[in-house]
Amino acid sequence: MPNIPYAACIFDLDGTLANTLESIAYFGNGALSAFGFPPIEPLVYRRLVGNGADLLMKRMLAQVGATLSPADLARFRAEYDRLYESDPMKLVAPYPGLPQLLEKLRGQGIKLGVLSNKPDNMTRFITGELYGSLVHQVHGQRQGIPTKPDPTALLAMAEELMACPQEVLYIGDSGVDMDTGRNAGMDTCGVLWGFRDREELERHGAKYLAATGEELARIIYGRQTR
């Protein structure tokens, strides 16, 4: 067996394990349409997502030049949630090679987790649909627990996986993810197939960068450094 430096790998979901951009855009534009607002180009959502659904709603409204009262904002979020929960796998797919990589990692005894700022119910559902029982722990945004880049949830997941921070690689596609891992005292790997670009990942201190699943595997197995 190869020399494996990490006891656990924890992944972001959107833009890391799951290509959900078209899905988020579809349901986001559905909510905008229900309130009489114009749609947003799907690619624009790349820079709107990443900090949880509440902030996504505010960024979407700002993008179309709309302002809502707190009560109407809550209704807008409820409409988005209703649409999303009606068909959460619409336009969603795993990134190439990732299911096979996670299967290999689990088979070799590496603990696997998913931590997202996406609502907890949707994070659990989508992860389960794409990766089945390969992942040991899955958490999304939960009431009373700060969202990333606060490290609270990430450190708690490491504890659930029985790994100290120095034994964990946190893998994501955004500056928020890189900040979260650094705040938790973990090594970080930025993936280049997600929603944000290399410059953002480097600016936020990614220790490693991976352009493909094969490159990510080499990083995890300790045969490649940045």
N, CA, C and O of each residue as an XYZ file, in Angstrom:
904
protein
N       0.848     -1.200      0.000
C       0.000      0.000      0.000
C       0.884      1.251      0.000
O       1.891      1.288      0.707
N       0.520      2.286     -0.789
C       1.333      3.497     -0.820
C       1.324      4.212      0.518
O       0.432      4.015      1.343
N       2.346      5.053      0.717
C       2.420      5.858      1.933
C       1.408      6.982      1.843
O       1.577      7.888      1.027
N       0.344      6.954      2.665
C      -0.743      7.924      2.587
C      -0.602      8.925      3.725
O      -0.661      8.533      4.891
N      -0.418     10.210      3.419
C      -0.172     11.176      4.492
C      -1.421     11.644      5.215
O      -1.309     12.237      6.288
N      -2.600     11.404      4.675
C      -3.824     11.938      5.272
C      -4.699     10.810      5.803
O      -4.930      9.806      5.130
N      -5.179     11.002      7.027
C      -6.114     10.042      7.607
C      -7.529     10.283      7.111
O      -8.353      9.369      7.104
N      -7.815     11.532      6.690
C      -9.163     11.884      6.235
C      -9.084     12.944      5.145
O      -8.185     13.786      5.132
N     -10.039     12.880      4.240
C     -10.231     13.915      3.226
C     -11.656     14.431      3.361
O     -12.610     13.653      3.343
N     -11.795     15.739      3.495
C     -13.115     16.361      3.578
C     -13.281     17.253      2.357
O     -12.406     18.058      2.040
N     -14.407     17.102      1.681
C     -14.667     17.778      0.412
C     -15.801     18.791      0.560
O     -16.762     18.568      1.297
N     -15.670     19.896     -0.148
C     -16.817     20.746     -0.446
C     -17.712     19.979     -1.421
O     -17.280     18.973     -1.983
N     -18.936     20.430     -1.630
C     -19.846     19.739     -2.554
C     -19.969     20.464     -3.889
O     -19.472     19.977     -4.905
N     -20.632     21.631     -3.899
C     -20.872     22.351     -5.154
C     -19.551     22.794     -5.779
O     -18.759     23.492     -5.145
N     -19.321     22.387     -7.018
C     -18.100     22.791     -7.702
C     -16.896     21.943     -7.364
O     -15.818     22.150     -7.920
N     -17.059     20.989     -6.460
C     -15.944     20.117     -6.052
C     -16.269     18.663     -6.331
O     -15.573     18.010     -7.109
N     -17.308     18.155     -5.713
C     -17.769     16.794     -5.988
C     -18.932     16.768     -6.968
O     -19.116     15.791     -7.694
N     -19.716     17.840     -6.991
C     -20.935     17.872     -7.802
C     -20.959     19.105     -8.690
O     -20.763     20.226     -8.222
N     -21.201     18.884     -9.975
C     -21.385     20.001    -10.897
C     -22.847     20.426    -10.807
O     -23.723     19.831    -11.435
N     -23.087     21.453    -10.024
C     -24.453     21.901     -9.732
C     -24.746     23.297    -10.277
O     -25.799     23.859     -9.975
N     -23.851     23.862    -11.061
C     -24.027     25.258    -11.476
C     -25.317     25.459    -12.264
O     -26.085     26.375    -11.968
N     -25.561     24.620    -13.255
C     -26.775     24.763    -14.060
C     -28.014     24.530    -13.208
O     -29.050     25.158    -13.427
N     -27.911     23.635    -12.243
C     -29.041     23.364    -11.359
C     -29.371     24.568    -10.487
O     -30.528     24.979    -10.392
N     -28.344     25.132     -9.849
C     -28.560     26.307     -9.004
C     -29.130     27.456     -9.826
O     -30.036     28.158     -9.377
N     -28.595     27.647    -11.036
C     -29.091     28.711    -11.901
C     -30.559     28.476    -12.283
O     -31.356     29.413    -12.317
N     -30.896     27.242    -12.564
C     -32.272     26.910    -12.958
C     -33.256     27.267    -11.851
O     -34.270     27.921    -12.097
N     -32.954     26.836    -10.639
C     -33.878     27.097     -9.531
C     -33.805     28.550     -9.067
O     -34.813     29.124     -8.656
N     -32.621     29.139     -9.132
C     -32.502     30.551     -8.792
C     -33.313     31.412     -9.739
O     -34.014     32.328     -9.310
N     -33.219     31.119    -11.028
C     -33.982     31.895    -12.003
C     -35.478     31.609    -11.888
O     -36.306     32.463    -12.204
N     -35.819     30.400    -11.434
C     -37.233     30.105    -11.190
C     -37.799     30.967    -10.075
O     -38.926     31.455    -10.164
N     -37.004     31.151     -9.017
C     -37.448     32.011     -7.920
C     -37.544     33.459     -8.372
O     -38.496     34.157     -8.022
N     -36.566     33.916     -9.145
C     -36.618     35.284     -9.666
C     -37.859     35.492    -10.523
O     -38.545     36.506    -10.395
N     -38.146     34.531    -11.397
C     -39.315     34.643    -12.270
C     -40.600     34.709    -11.462
O     -41.509     35.466    -11.801
N     -40.683     33.914    -10.385
C     -41.898     33.904     -9.557
C     -42.157     35.256     -8.921
O     -43.298     35.576     -8.590
N     -41.101     36.063     -8.744
C     -41.246     37.393     -8.153
C     -41.201     38.495     -9.209
O     -41.147     39.679     -8.875
N     -41.223     38.106    -10.474
C     -41.282     39.083    -11.549
C     -39.950     39.691    -11.947
O     -39.920     40.739    -12.591
N     -38.856     39.057    -11.579
C     -37.527     39.573    -11.900
C     -36.926     38.815    -13.077
O     -37.285     37.662    -13.317
N     -36.011     39.449    -13.818
C     -35.391     38.782    -14.971
C     -34.393     37.707    -14.538
O     -33.910     37.726    -13.406
N     -34.086     36.775    -15.436
C     -33.130     35.723    -15.100
C     -31.691     36.234    -15.115
O     -31.391     37.299    -15.654
N     -30.825     35.446    -14.513
C     -29.386     35.714    -14.495
C     -28.703     34.640    -15.330
O     -29.060     33.465    -15.242
N     -27.728     35.031    -16.133
C     -26.988     34.053    -16.924
C     -26.362     33.003    -16.011
O     -25.781     33.352    -14.983
N     -26.469     31.717    -16.370
C     -25.934     30.672    -15.500
C     -24.473     30.872    -15.093
O     -24.117     30.605    -13.946
N     -23.628     31.333    -16.006
C     -22.218     31.500    -15.656
C     -22.008     32.556    -14.578
O     -21.023     32.496    -13.841
N     -22.912     33.518    -14.475
C     -22.789     34.548    -13.449
C     -22.935     33.942    -12.056
O     -22.374     34.455    -11.088
N     -23.690     32.851    -11.962
C     -23.867     32.195    -10.671
C     -22.546     31.670    -10.101
O     -22.454     31.406     -8.902
N     -21.538     31.519    -10.937
C     -20.236     31.048    -10.440
C     -19.710     31.947     -9.330
O     -19.065     31.469     -8.396
N     -19.980     33.248     -9.426
C     -19.465     34.172     -8.411
C     -20.521     34.568     -7.379
O     -20.238     35.358     -6.479
N     -21.719     34.035     -7.500
C     -22.771     34.327     -6.533
C     -22.856     33.275     -5.432
O     -23.288     33.571     -4.319
N     -22.446     32.051     -5.743
C     -22.588     30.942     -4.798
C     -21.374     30.861     -3.876
O     -20.357     31.513     -4.109
N     -21.499     30.043     -2.820
C     -20.353     29.704     -1.991
C     -20.453     30.100     -0.535
O     -19.696     29.592      0.293
N     -21.370     30.995     -0.201
C     -21.470     31.469      1.192
C     -22.814     31.156      1.828
O     -23.214     31.807      2.793
N     -23.511     30.167      1.295
C     -24.797     29.789      1.854
C     -25.965     30.404      1.097
O     -25.808     31.393      0.381
N     -27.149     29.798      1.267
C     -28.317     30.202      0.490
C     -28.806     31.603      0.827
O     -29.276     32.315     -0.061
N     -28.707     32.017      2.086
C     -29.184     33.358      2.441
C     -28.419     34.434      1.680
O     -29.016     35.367      1.143
N     -27.100     34.299      1.636
C     -26.303     35.289      0.917
C     -26.496     35.156     -0.591
O     -26.456     36.153     -1.312
N     -26.705     33.924     -1.073
C     -27.004     33.743     -2.491
C     -28.248     34.527     -2.876
O     -28.260     35.184     -3.917
N     -29.293     34.472     -2.061
C     -30.520     35.209     -2.372
C     -30.240     36.706     -2.502
O     -30.722     37.352     -3.433
N     -29.466     37.249     -1.573
C     -29.158     38.675     -1.591
C     -28.323     39.044     -2.804
O     -28.530     40.098     -3.406
N     -27.373     38.178     -3.170
C     -26.537     38.455     -4.341
C     -27.350     38.369     -5.625
O     -27.140     39.162     -6.543
N     -28.272     37.422     -5.702
C     -29.129     37.326     -6.884
C     -29.969     38.589     -7.040
O     -30.073     39.141     -8.135
N     -30.563     39.041     -5.948
C     -31.404     40.232     -6.022
C     -30.580     41.462     -6.380
O     -31.027     42.306     -7.157
N     -29.386     41.565     -5.821
C     -28.523     42.691     -6.167
C     -28.150     42.645     -7.647
O     -28.055     43.685     -8.299
N     -27.940     41.442     -8.173
C     -27.560     41.286     -9.577
C     -28.635     41.817    -10.516
O     -28.328     42.356    -11.578
N     -29.909     41.661    -10.119
C     -31.001     42.141    -10.976
C     -31.515     43.504    -10.527
O     -32.514     43.995    -11.052
N     -30.835     44.115     -9.558
C     -31.191     45.458     -9.120
C     -32.463     45.525     -8.305
O     -33.178     46.526     -8.343
N     -32.757     44.446     -7.554
C     -33.999     44.399     -6.784
C     -33.722     44.538     -5.295
O     -32.665     44.140     -4.805
N     -34.675     45.104     -4.593
C     -34.625     45.213     -3.145
C     -35.929     44.694     -2.571
O     -37.009     45.077     -3.021
N     -35.830     43.817     -1.571
C     -37.022     43.268     -0.941
C     -37.018     43.570      0.546
O     -35.959     43.684      1.165
N     -38.198     43.696      1.110
C     -38.326     43.834      2.558
C     -37.897     42.525      3.215
O     -37.854     41.493      2.545
N     -37.580     42.541      4.501
C     -37.224     41.286      5.176
C     -38.286     40.200      5.015
O     -37.948     39.032      4.826
N     -39.549     40.567      5.088
C     -40.620     39.576      4.945
C     -40.642     38.996      3.539
O     -40.789     37.786      3.368
N     -40.495     39.858      2.523
C     -40.501     39.376      1.147
C     -39.223     38.584      0.836
O     -39.252     37.647      0.038
N     -38.114     38.959      1.461
C     -36.884     38.199      1.280
C     -37.046     36.782      1.820
O     -36.567     35.825      1.212
N     -37.719     36.649      2.958
C     -37.988     35.321      3.510
C     -38.883     34.521      2.571
O     -38.678     33.320      2.395
N     -39.867     35.171      1.969
C     -40.734     34.494      0.993
C     -39.944     34.077     -0.243
O     -40.167     33.001     -0.797
N     -39.030     34.926     -0.665
C     -38.189     34.622     -1.826
C     -37.319     33.398     -1.542
O     -37.211     32.503     -2.380
N     -36.703     33.360     -0.366
C     -35.888     32.202      0.015
C     -36.760     30.951      0.091
O     -36.335     29.880     -0.343
N     -37.958     31.068      0.631
C     -38.855     29.914      0.731
C     -39.233     29.384     -0.654
O     -39.339     28.173     -0.851
N     -39.434     30.289     -1.605
C     -39.763     29.866     -2.971
C     -38.582     29.142     -3.606
O     -38.761     28.119     -4.266
N     -37.372     29.671     -3.410
C     -36.171     29.001     -3.917
C     -36.051     27.598     -3.315
O     -35.796     26.631     -4.032
N     -36.235     27.493     -2.007
C     -36.140     26.188     -1.351
C     -37.212     25.232     -1.878
O     -36.940     24.053     -2.100
N     -38.414     25.737     -2.074
C     -39.509     24.888     -2.565
C     -39.174     24.332     -3.940
O     -39.363     23.144     -4.200
N     -38.676     25.195     -4.820
C     -38.326     24.751     -6.163
C     -37.177     23.747     -6.133
O     -37.227     22.710     -6.795
N     -36.151     24.064     -5.363
C     -34.964     23.210     -5.307
C     -35.326     21.833     -4.744
O     -34.898     20.811     -5.281
N     -36.105     21.807     -3.677
C     -36.438     20.543     -3.024
C     -37.396     19.693     -3.860
O     -37.566     18.504     -3.589
N     -38.020     20.295     -4.873
C     -38.931     19.535     -5.724
C     -38.183     18.609     -6.681
O     -38.749     17.617     -7.140
N     -36.928     18.913     -6.988
C     -36.168     18.100     -7.951
C     -34.678     18.378     -7.796
O     -34.058     18.897     -8.724
N     -34.089     18.049     -6.653
C     -32.716     18.482     -6.357
C     -31.638     17.895     -7.250
O     -30.523     18.417     -7.269
N     -31.923     16.831     -7.992
C     -30.908     16.248     -8.869
C     -31.002     16.775    -10.297
O     -30.253     16.330    -11.167
N     -31.904     17.710    -10.549
C     -32.034     18.255    -11.896
C     -30.740     18.941    -12.318
O     -30.246     19.825    -11.617
N     -30.191     18.537    -13.459
C     -28.986     19.133    -14.051
C     -27.753     18.965    -13.158
O     -26.835     19.784    -13.218
N     -27.720     17.927    -12.342
C     -26.599     17.670    -11.432
C     -25.847     16.428    -11.888
O     -26.460     15.434    -12.279
N     -24.521     16.485    -11.839
C     -23.704     15.322    -12.182
C     -22.424     15.352    -11.362
O     -21.960     16.429    -10.986
N     -21.843     14.187    -11.077
C     -20.527     14.175    -10.433
C     -19.466     14.583    -11.449
O     -19.652     14.407    -12.653
N     -18.370     15.120    -10.968
C     -17.264     15.429    -11.873
C     -16.546     14.141    -12.262
O     -16.494     13.198    -11.473
N     -15.991     14.094    -13.473
C     -15.380     12.857    -13.968
C     -14.296     12.322    -13.032
O     -13.429     13.065    -12.574
N     -14.364     11.041    -12.765
C     -13.345     10.366    -11.981
C     -13.505     10.459    -10.481
O     -12.829      9.740     -9.746
N     -14.387     11.329    -10.008
C     -14.502     11.518     -8.552
C     -15.166     10.329     -7.846
O     -14.695      9.940     -6.777
N     -16.231      9.737     -8.388
C     -16.776      8.552     -7.707
C     -15.749      7.431     -7.576
O     -15.671      6.772     -6.539
N     -14.964      7.217     -8.627
C     -13.949      6.168     -8.583
C     -12.856      6.502     -7.569
O     -12.367      5.617     -6.867
N     -12.475      7.772     -7.492
C     -11.452      8.174     -6.529
C     -11.938      7.957     -5.104
O     -11.210      7.405     -4.279
N     -13.160      8.383     -4.805
C     -13.671      8.204     -3.449
C     -13.807      6.729     -3.090
O     -13.571      6.339     -1.946
N     -14.183      5.925     -4.055
C     -14.276      4.487     -3.791
C     -12.900      3.920     -3.447
O     -12.776      3.101     -2.536
N     -11.875      4.349     -4.165
C     -10.520      3.879     -3.885
C     -10.045      4.343     -2.515
O      -9.481      3.559     -1.751
N     -10.271      5.619     -2.205
C      -9.838      6.152     -0.919
C     -10.507      5.415      0.228
O      -9.851      5.035      1.197
N     -11.809      5.215      0.118
C     -12.519      4.519      1.197
C     -12.011      3.088      1.336
O     -11.856      2.580      2.446
N     -11.755      2.449      0.206
C     -11.269      1.082      0.248
C      -9.911      0.944      0.906
O      -9.559     -0.129      1.394
N      -9.144      2.029      0.922
C      -7.815      1.996      1.533
C      -7.813      2.611      2.937
O      -6.758      2.893      3.505
N      -9.009      2.810      3.476
C      -9.107      3.189      4.877
C      -9.067      4.668      5.176
O      -8.985      5.049      6.344
N      -9.122      5.521      4.159
C      -9.161      6.966      4.397
C     -10.601      7.379      4.713
O     -11.523      7.027      3.977
N     -10.793      8.113      5.792
C     -12.112      8.603      6.162
C     -12.506      9.744      5.233
O     -11.675     10.583      4.883
N     -13.770      9.775      4.836
C     -14.256     10.756      3.866
C     -15.412     11.555      4.439
O     -16.313     11.004      5.072
N     -15.374     12.866      4.209
C     -16.448     13.738      4.648
C     -16.822     14.741      3.576
O     -16.028     15.034      2.681
N     -18.019     15.260      3.668
C     -18.477     16.358      2.805
C     -19.004     17.456      3.710
O     -19.849     17.213      4.571
N     -18.498     18.670      3.511
C     -18.952     19.826      4.283
C     -19.242     20.966      3.320
O     -18.362     21.409      2.582
N     -20.481     21.434      3.333
C     -20.928     22.447      2.381
C     -21.684     23.551      3.097
O     -22.225     23.342      4.182
N     -21.719     24.741      2.477
C     -22.594     25.813      2.940
C     -24.000     25.684      2.360
O     -24.874     26.491      2.676
N     -24.223     24.688      1.522
C     -25.553     24.401      1.004
C     -26.433     23.909      2.164
O     -25.907     23.300      3.096
N     -27.750     24.151      2.140
C     -28.595     23.645      3.220
C     -28.373     22.159      3.488
O     -28.139     21.381      2.564
N     -28.449     21.783      4.736
C     -28.060     20.435      5.152
C     -28.865     19.351      4.438
O     -28.305     18.340      4.014
N     -30.170     19.556      4.306
C     -30.984     18.501      3.698
C     -30.595     18.257      2.250
O     -30.554     17.110      1.805
N     -30.307     19.324      1.508
C     -29.915     19.178      0.115
C     -28.493     18.628     -0.016
O     -28.205     17.858     -0.932
N     -27.613     19.022      0.893
C     -26.252     18.482      0.878
C     -26.276     16.976      1.080
O     -25.587     16.239      0.375
N     -27.061     16.524      2.035
C     -27.146     15.094      2.320
C     -27.781     14.334      1.149
O     -27.318     13.258      0.772
N     -28.834     14.903      0.588
C     -29.543     14.208     -0.488
C     -28.658     14.072     -1.721
O     -28.519     12.978     -2.267
N     -28.066     15.161     -2.157
C     -27.265     15.129     -3.381
C     -26.027     14.247     -3.196
O     -25.680     13.472     -4.087
N     -25.368     14.361     -2.054
C     -24.210     13.503     -1.806
C     -24.607     12.036     -1.838
O     -23.900     11.212     -2.417
N     -25.731     11.708     -1.223
C     -26.190     10.325     -1.219
C     -26.518      9.815     -2.608
O     -26.195      8.676     -2.947
N     -27.162     10.654     -3.419
C     -27.520     10.242     -4.771
C     -26.285     10.019     -5.638
O     -26.256      9.091     -6.446
N     -25.272     10.855     -5.480
C     -24.087     10.766     -6.329
C     -23.056      9.769     -5.822
O     -22.394      9.097     -6.614
N     -22.919      9.672     -4.497
C     -21.813      8.901     -3.931
C     -22.257      7.799     -2.979
O     -21.418      7.128     -2.377
N     -23.554      7.604     -2.836
C     -24.063      6.505     -2.036
C     -23.505      6.504     -0.632
O     -23.541      7.518      0.065
N     -22.988      5.356     -0.220
C     -22.480      5.198      1.146
C     -20.967      5.357      1.226
O     -20.355      4.952      2.214
N     -20.354      5.943      0.192
C     -18.891      6.089      0.204
C     -18.417      7.085      1.256
O     -17.310      6.954      1.779
N     -19.244      8.079      1.569
C     -18.836      9.162      2.464
C     -19.281      8.853      3.889
O     -20.436      8.498      4.129
N     -18.346      8.991      4.834
C     -18.636      8.652      6.220
C     -19.502      9.711      6.924
O     -20.409      9.367      7.682
N     -19.218     11.003      6.670
C     -19.942     12.088      7.340
C     -20.310     13.158      6.309
O     -19.497     13.517      5.458
N     -21.541     13.661      6.394
C     -22.017     14.708      5.477
C     -22.748     15.765      6.286
O     -23.653     15.449      7.057
N     -22.353     17.022      6.108
C     -23.060     18.127      6.745
C     -23.161     19.304      5.781
O     -22.215     19.620      5.059
N     -24.316     19.937      5.784
C     -24.492     21.208      5.104
C     -24.723     22.295      6.131
O     -24.407     22.130      7.309
N     -25.279     23.410      5.677
C     -25.549     24.515      6.589
C     -26.655     24.111      7.554
O     -27.735     23.689      7.141
N     -26.364     24.248      8.858
C     -27.324     23.891      9.898
C     -27.526     25.082     10.826
O     -26.604     25.859     11.074
N     -28.733     25.209     11.326
C     -29.063     26.321     12.213
C     -28.182     26.276     13.460
O     -27.994     25.225     14.072
N     -27.651     27.435     13.815
C     -26.849     27.552     15.013
C     -25.379     27.241     14.827
O     -24.596     27.390     15.765
N     -24.980     26.808     13.623
C     -23.573     26.509     13.341
C     -23.096     27.471     12.272
O     -23.717     27.556     11.213
N     -22.008     28.201     12.513
C     -21.551     29.196     11.538
C     -21.192     28.556     10.201
O     -20.720     27.421     10.147
N     -21.422     29.300      9.129
C     -21.038     28.827      7.805
C     -19.548     29.021      7.590
O     -18.900     29.797      8.293
N     -19.014     28.304      6.609
C     -17.642     28.540      6.190
C     -17.506     29.985      5.710
O     -18.436     30.510      5.097
N     -16.376     30.640      5.971
C     -15.060     30.119      6.352
C     -14.811     29.937      7.849
O     -13.691     29.614      8.244
N     -15.832     30.137      8.695
C     -15.651     29.784     10.102
C     -15.299     28.295     10.172
O     -15.948     27.489      9.505
N     -14.295     27.909     10.957
C     -13.833     26.519     10.946
C     -14.595     25.585     11.873
O     -14.275     24.398     11.948
N     -15.602     26.100     12.584
C     -16.271     25.293     13.607
C     -16.778     23.969     13.060
O     -16.491     22.918     13.633
N     -17.529     24.000     11.959
C     -18.112     22.779     11.410
C     -17.039     21.843     10.863
O     -17.161     20.622     10.971
N     -15.996     22.410     10.279
C     -14.927     21.583      9.719
C     -14.156     20.868     10.820
O     -13.843     19.685     10.687
N     -13.850     21.566     11.894
C     -13.156     20.938     13.016
C     -14.029     19.863     13.666
O     -13.525     18.817     14.076
N     -15.323     20.118     13.760
C     -16.231     19.123     14.337
C     -16.283     17.875     13.463
O     -16.330     16.758     13.978
N     -16.276     18.057     12.146
C     -16.297     16.896     11.268
C     -15.009     16.090     11.381
O     -15.048     14.860     11.379
N     -13.872     16.769     11.479
C     -12.607     16.052     11.668
C     -12.673     15.195     12.930
O     -12.204     14.057     12.946
N     -13.257     15.754     13.980
C     -13.395     14.994     15.223
C     -14.315     13.795     15.023
O     -14.046     12.709     15.538
N     -15.395     13.990     14.278
C     -16.298     12.873     13.983
C     -15.583     11.767     13.203
O     -15.888     10.586     13.366
N     -14.629     12.164     12.353
C     -13.870     11.199     11.568
C     -12.655     10.659     12.323
O     -11.882      9.859     11.795
N     -12.504     11.116     13.569
C     -11.407     10.683     14.432
C     -10.039     10.994     13.820
O      -9.132     10.162     13.818
N      -9.922     12.224     13.301
C      -8.666     12.683     12.706
C      -8.335     14.065     13.262
O      -9.220     14.912     13.375
N      -7.080     14.299     13.609
C      -6.681     15.637     14.042
C      -6.500     16.513     12.806
O      -6.280     15.986     11.716
N      -6.586     17.838     12.946
C      -6.522     18.717     11.781
C      -5.302     18.492     10.894
O      -5.400     18.603      9.671
N      -4.167     18.182     11.487
C      -2.941     17.986     10.711
C      -3.003     16.737      9.825
O      -2.177     16.566      8.928
N      -3.980     15.872     10.080
C      -4.133     14.638      9.301
C      -5.204     14.757      8.226
O      -5.506     13.780      7.540
N      -5.787     15.962      8.074
C      -6.923     16.134      7.170
C      -6.534     17.017      5.993
O      -5.870     18.039      6.166
N      -6.952     16.616      4.791
C      -6.872     17.472      3.612
C      -8.272     17.966      3.304
O      -9.190     17.169      3.112
N      -8.442     19.313      3.256
C      -9.736     19.885      2.898
C      -9.686     20.321      1.447
O      -8.777     21.043      1.038
N     -10.666     19.879      0.672
C     -10.652     20.015     -0.782
C     -11.870     20.819     -1.216
O     -13.001     20.463     -0.886
N     -11.642     21.903     -1.957
C     -12.746     22.734     -2.407
C     -12.379     23.523     -3.645
O     -11.268     23.411     -4.162
N     -13.326     24.326     -4.116
C     -13.122     25.042     -5.380
C     -13.113     26.555     -5.227
O     -13.088     27.272     -6.227
N     -13.132     27.057     -3.987
C     -13.277     28.511     -3.809
C     -12.336     29.049     -2.744
O     -11.765     28.297     -1.953
N     -12.190     30.361     -2.742
C     -11.430     31.013     -1.690
C     -12.036     30.772     -0.324
O     -11.306     30.655      0.660
N     -13.353     30.696     -0.241
C     -14.017     30.385      1.032
C     -13.524     29.046      1.563
O     -13.253     28.910      2.756
N     -13.407     28.062      0.683
C     -12.942     26.747      1.112
C     -11.491     26.798      1.584
O     -11.148     26.200      2.605
N     -10.649     27.499      0.855
C      -9.244     27.586      1.244
C      -9.110     28.304      2.593
O      -8.306     27.903      3.434
N      -9.889     29.353      2.793
C      -9.868     30.059      4.082
C     -10.358     29.152      5.207
O      -9.813     29.179      6.310
N     -11.377     28.355      4.932
C     -11.925     27.460      5.955
C     -10.884     26.452      6.399
O     -10.671     26.250      7.595
N     -10.234     25.816      5.424
C      -9.210     24.838      5.771
C      -8.061     25.454      6.537
O      -7.583     24.882      7.517
N      -7.613     26.624      6.096
C      -6.512     27.299      6.799
C      -6.930     27.671      8.219
O      -6.157     27.500      9.162
N      -8.146     28.179      8.370
C      -8.634     28.545      9.700
C      -8.707     27.344     10.637
O      -8.617     27.491     11.856
N      -8.872     26.150     10.055
C      -8.949     24.928     10.853
C      -7.581     24.282     11.069
O      -7.480     23.265     11.755
N      -6.529     24.864     10.490
C      -5.199     24.289     10.626
C      -4.975     23.064      9.761
O      -4.160     22.204     10.094
N      -5.700     22.983      8.645
C      -5.602     21.832      7.747
C      -4.901     22.217      6.447
O      -4.901     23.385      6.057
N      -4.305     21.233      5.782
C      -3.837     21.422      4.418
C      -5.047     21.603      3.515
O      -6.116     21.053      3.780
N      -4.876     22.375      2.448
C      -5.978     22.629      1.528
C      -5.563     22.308      0.100
O      -4.406     22.482     -0.281
N      -6.524     21.837     -0.680
C      -6.325     21.624     -2.107
C      -7.455     22.300     -2.860
O      -8.628     22.016     -2.615
N      -7.109     23.185     -3.768
C      -8.097     23.830     -4.615
C      -8.238     23.078     -5.923
O      -7.238     22.778     -6.576
N      -9.468     22.768     -6.315
C      -9.699     22.079     -7.581
C     -10.041     23.099     -8.658
O     -10.773     24.060     -8.419
N      -9.498     22.868     -9.842
C      -9.604     23.844    -10.923
C     -10.758     23.559    -11.873
O     -10.926     24.265    -12.868
N     -11.556     22.532    -11.583
C     -12.714     22.236    -12.431
C     -13.996     22.864    -11.889
O     -15.063     22.670    -12.472
N     -13.919     23.605    -10.796
C     -15.117     24.106    -10.131
C     -15.559     25.478    -10.593
O     -15.366     25.857    -11.748
N     -16.163     26.227     -9.658
C     -16.820     27.480    -10.002
C     -15.878     28.685    -10.006
O     -16.187     29.700    -10.631
N     -14.744     28.592     -9.326
C     -13.836     29.732     -9.228
C     -12.530     29.411     -9.943
O     -12.334     28.285    -10.400
N     -11.633     30.392    -10.042
C     -10.441     30.195    -10.863
C      -9.180     30.026    -10.027
O      -9.188     30.183     -8.806
N      -8.094     29.701    -10.730
C      -6.798     29.473    -10.094
C      -6.356     30.692     -9.290
O      -5.840     30.550     -8.182
N      -6.554     31.883     -9.840
C      -6.082     33.096     -9.174
C      -6.735     33.241     -7.800
O      -6.060     33.582     -6.829
N      -8.040     32.986     -7.708
C      -8.716     33.093     -6.413
C      -8.168     32.065     -5.428
O      -7.915     32.383     -4.266
N      -7.987     30.843     -5.894
C      -7.497     29.784     -5.015
C      -6.092     30.100     -4.510
O      -5.792     29.890     -3.335
N      -5.234     30.602     -5.391
C      -3.872     30.961     -4.975
C      -3.891     32.136     -4.023
O      -3.140     32.167     -3.049
N      -4.751     33.105     -4.302
C      -4.824     34.291     -3.446
C      -5.252     33.931     -2.028
O      -4.881     34.607     -1.068
N      -6.028     32.871     -1.905
C      -6.493     32.451     -0.590
C      -5.643     31.321     -0.003
O      -6.060     30.644      0.937
N      -4.474     31.128     -0.553
C      -3.477     30.294      0.102
C      -3.609     28.804     -0.071
O      -3.191     28.052      0.810
N      -4.184     28.336     -1.190
C      -4.260     26.895     -1.422
C      -2.865     26.275     -1.361
O      -1.944     26.752     -2.023
N      -2.709     25.231     -0.583
C      -1.414     24.547     -0.519
C      -1.157     23.761     -1.793
O      -0.033     23.726     -2.295
N      -2.210     23.129     -2.318
C      -2.118     22.346     -3.544
C      -3.195     22.808     -4.514
O      -4.201     23.394     -4.112
N      -2.972     22.539     -5.788
C      -3.974     22.763     -6.819
C      -4.069     21.502     -7.673
O      -3.057     20.873     -7.981
N      -5.281     21.143     -8.050
C      -5.496     19.952     -8.868
C      -6.417     20.292    -10.028
O      -7.501     20.842     -9.833
N      -5.978     19.961    -11.240
C      -6.782     20.227    -12.429
C      -7.632     19.028    -12.829
O      -8.591     19.177    -13.587
N      -7.295     17.846    -12.332
C      -8.016     16.629    -12.669
C      -8.119     15.736    -11.437
O      -7.419     15.936    -10.445
N      -8.999     14.755    -11.521
C      -9.089     13.785    -10.446
C      -7.793     13.030    -10.243
O      -7.445     12.669     -9.119
N      -7.069     12.788    -11.348
C      -5.793     12.088    -11.241
C      -4.775     12.921    -10.472
O      -4.024     12.378     -9.662
N      -4.737     14.225    -10.709
C      -3.826     15.092     -9.961
C      -4.213     15.130     -8.491
O      -3.341     15.143     -7.623
N      -5.497     15.148     -8.206
C      -5.939     15.138     -6.813
C      -5.500     13.846     -6.134
O      -5.067     13.867     -4.982
N      -5.606     12.738     -6.831
C      -5.177     11.461     -6.249
C      -3.687     11.492     -5.922
O      -3.280     11.002     -4.869
N      -2.867     12.060     -6.806
C      -1.423     12.121     -6.548
C      -1.123     12.980     -5.328
O      -0.220     12.673     -4.550
N      -1.881     14.055     -5.167
C      -1.694     14.909     -3.987
C      -2.057     14.141     -2.717
O      -1.310     14.163     -1.739
N      -3.183     13.476     -2.735
C      -3.629     12.746     -1.550
C      -2.625     11.659     -1.177
O      -2.358     11.428      0.002
N      -2.076     11.001     -2.179
C      -1.136      9.923     -1.910
C       0.294     10.409     -1.705
O       1.219      9.606     -1.579
N       0.470     11.730     -1.672
C       1.745     12.290     -1.280
C       2.836     12.229     -2.314
O       4.015     12.336     -1.976
N       2.470     12.058     -3.576
C       3.498     11.966     -4.618
C       3.622     13.234     -5.437
O       4.349     13.273     -6.430
N       2.908     14.276     -5.018
C       3.014     15.541     -5.745
C       2.923     16.686     -4.752
O       2.102     16.643     -3.836
N       3.749     17.705     -4.915
C       3.650     18.914     -4.131
C       3.478     20.082     -5.077
O       3.789     19.998     -6.265
N       2.968     21.190     -4.518
C       2.719     22.367     -5.356
C       4.024     22.987     -5.821
O       4.011     23.989     -6.537
